[in-house]
Amino acid sequence: MDLPPQGRCKRLAAIANLRIQSPRGVEGYDTQPVCRIGGFHHSWKHCGRELIQSKNRVVEDHMRKTITFIPVILGLLLAGCATNEKVPMQPVATVDLNRFMGAWYVVAGIPTAPERGAIDPIERYELNANGTVATTFSYTKGDKQKVLKATGFIMEGSRNAAWGMQFIWPIKADYRIVYLDADYKHTIIGREKRDYLWIMSREAPISDAALDGLIDIAISLGYAKSKIVVTNWQTDAAEAG
C-alpha cells in the first residue's frame, strides 16, 4: 500500500539522512502538508526530488573536503617521519650550576620571535633557594631596553644539563645545555626540535676561530647553518676592526 504524502517524505528523509524542519523551528519530521526542506516551501510531490538532490550535494561536499585535506595529512605524516629520523639531542654529562650561573653574551644562534634583531643580547642566570634558576634575557630593540624573564626547572636525572624553561605557567619549554667547555667560557643551548639555538660566551666578542668552532658543533647536532645568525657582539667588532 502506498504511503501518504507525508509518509513518503519521512521515508525519503530517513534514506537521505536529512532532517526536516517543523513549523515551530524544532528539528524533526514535518507533519504539515507543506514540505520545508532547504528553507523552500513546496508541495509533497516535489520533496523526493529535493531530498535526493540534497543528498548528492552532501556527498559531493564531503568528497571535496576529503580531497582538500589529503595534502595536509600527507604533510603532517612526512614531517613526523623527518623528525623521527633525527638523532635525539643529548645534553652534556653534567653541569656545575654554581659555575654556570652569571652573565652570558649571546654571540650567535637561531632567535625566537621576540629576540630577532636584538642588540647586545645577554642571558643571566641566578640560582634560587628552591633549586630553580631565575633567568633574565636583556637586549635592546630600537631605542628601548627589553627584558624577558623566566624560571628554569632542572629536569630530574639530567645532572643539571636539561631544564624546563617556564615563561608562562604551566608551560615548560625544552632547554638543553648541549655544549659546555671545561672552563665554563663557552656554551651552547639547544632544543630537541632544532628550532632555536643560543651560542654564548662569558666575553664578547670572541675570535672568529672560536665562533666558527661553536657553529660547527651546532651543525653537528643537527642545526641548519643557513638559519644561524651572528649577533652584533661579533659584527660590531668586525666592522670596528
N, C-alpha and C positions, 0 to 999 in steps of 0.2 A: 504494500500500500504506500502511495506517495505521501511524503511528509508535507505538512502545511508549509506555506512560505517561510514562516518564522523558523520552523524546524530545519528546513533545508539550509537556511543561513547559519544557524548554530552549528550544523554538521560541517559545513564548509569552513567555518571559522576554526573549528577544532582541528580539522585536517591541515589548514594553513598555519596553525599555531599562532593565531592572531586573536586579539580581544576586541570586543565591540563596546563602544561607549554608550552607556544608558543615558536617557534624557536628564537624569539627576546628576550626571557627572561622575558616577561610580562605575568602575570597571566591572564588566560582566556581560553576559549575552543579552542583547536588547530584546525586549518582548513587545515593542511597539511596532506598528505596521509600517514604519519607515526606517530604513537602514541608514546609519550614520558613519559607516566605515570611512576612514580618511578625512572625516570632517565634512563630507558631502551628503546631502540629503537626496536619496533616490529610492525608487520602489524596490521591493524584494527581488524582482526578476533580474535586476542588474547586479545584485550583491555578489553572486557567484563569480562573475567575471572580475569584479573589483578585488575580491579576495585572492583569486589566482594571480592577478597582476601584482598585488601587494606582496604575495609570497615570492614571486620571481624577483621583485626588487630587493627583498631581504636577502635572498641567496646571492644575487649579484653583488650587493654591497659587502656581504661577508667575504666573498672571494676577492674583491678588490682590496679590502683591508688586510687579508691574509698575505696576498702577493706583496703589498707595500711593506709589511713587517719582515719578510724573508731576508732582505739585505741587512736589516738591523740585527736580527737574530744571528745571522752568519758572522757579522762583525763582532758581536759580543763573544761568540764562541772562539773565533780566531784570536781575539785579544786575550781571552783566558788561556788559550794554548800557548801564546807567546810569553805570557807572564810565567806560566808553569815551567817553561823551558829554562828560565834563568836560574843560576845557582843562588841559593839563599845567601843573603848578605850577613856575614859573621862579624860581630863586634870584636874588639881586641880582647885578649885573655883576661885582663884585669886593669882597673883604674884606681889610683890612689886619689880619692876625692879631695883631700886637703890640698894636694899638689895641683889638682886640676882647677880648683877654684880661682877666681880672679878675672882679669880682663883678657879678652882675645880679640885681635884685629881680624876681621873678615877680609881676606885678600882676594878671594875668588869664590865662585860657586854657581849654583843654579838657584836664584832667589825666588821666594814666594811673591805673590802679587803685591803685598804692601812694601816689600823690600826692593822692588825693581826701581832702578835709578837712584838708589840710596847713596848718599855721600857720607864718607867717614863712618862706615858701619862697625860697631863694636858690640861684642857679646860679653856679658858679665855674669859670673856665677857666684852665689853665696850660699853656703851650707846652712840650712835651718836646723833648729834644735830637734825637730821631729824627724830628721833624716832626709827631708825633701830638699830640693835645690831651687832657691829663688833665682830666676833668670830674667835679665834685663837686656833687651836689644835696643840700642840707641843709634840714631843716624839723623842726617839732615836731608830734607827733601824740599827743594825750592829755598825759601828763606826760613823755614820752620824746623825746629828741633822736634824729632819724633821719638817716642819711646814705646816699645812693646814689652809687656811683662807676662811671664808665665811661671809655672811651677813644674819642676822636673821630679817625677816619681821614679825612684830606682826600681827596676824590674827584678823580682826575686830570682836568685840564681845566676844573675848576669855578672856578678862581681863588679858592679858599678858601671858597666860598659853599655848597658841598654836602659834607656829611660822612656817613660811615658810623659810627653810634654803637654801640659794642660794649660791652654789659654782660656777656655770656657768650660765650666763644669757641665757634664761629667766626661767630656771627650778628652782622651789622652792620645796624642799623636806619636807615631813611631819616631824614635830619635836614637841613633846608634853612633857610638864612638868607634869608627871603623879603622882609624889610624891614629897613633899617638907615639911620637918618638920618645926615646929613653930619657931625654932631658926635659920633656914636657914643654917644648918650644913650638912644636907644630902639631896640629891635629886636623882630622877630617871627620865631619859629622855627616852621616848618610841615612838613607831610608830604604827599606826593602823594595819599595816601588821604583826607586831610582828617579824620582821626580824632582826632589830638592836636594841641595848639596851646599855644605859650608866648609871651605878650606880656610883655616885660621892659624894665626901666628901670634906669639907673645909680643912681637915687634913688627913694625911696618915702616917702610917696605921691606920685603925680603929679596934676596938675589934672584935673578932670572932662572938660574940653575935650580935653586931650591923650589921655586914656583913650578917650573916645568916638571920636576920630580914628583911633586904633590899631585899635579894634574894627571900625570901618568898613572899614579896609584889609583886615582878616582876612575880613570878609564878602565883599568884592570878590574875594578869592582863592578863594571857594567854600565857606567855613565857614558853618555854620548859627548864627545869632545866639543861638538858644534854647539851644544847647549850651555857650556861652561863660560861664564863671563868673569872678567877680571875687574876688581873694584878700583876706585880712584886712589886707594893707598898705593897701588902699583903704577897706575897710568900717570898720576901726577908726578911721581918721582922720575918716571921715564922721560916725561916732557921737560922737566927741570934739568935733567942730566943731559 
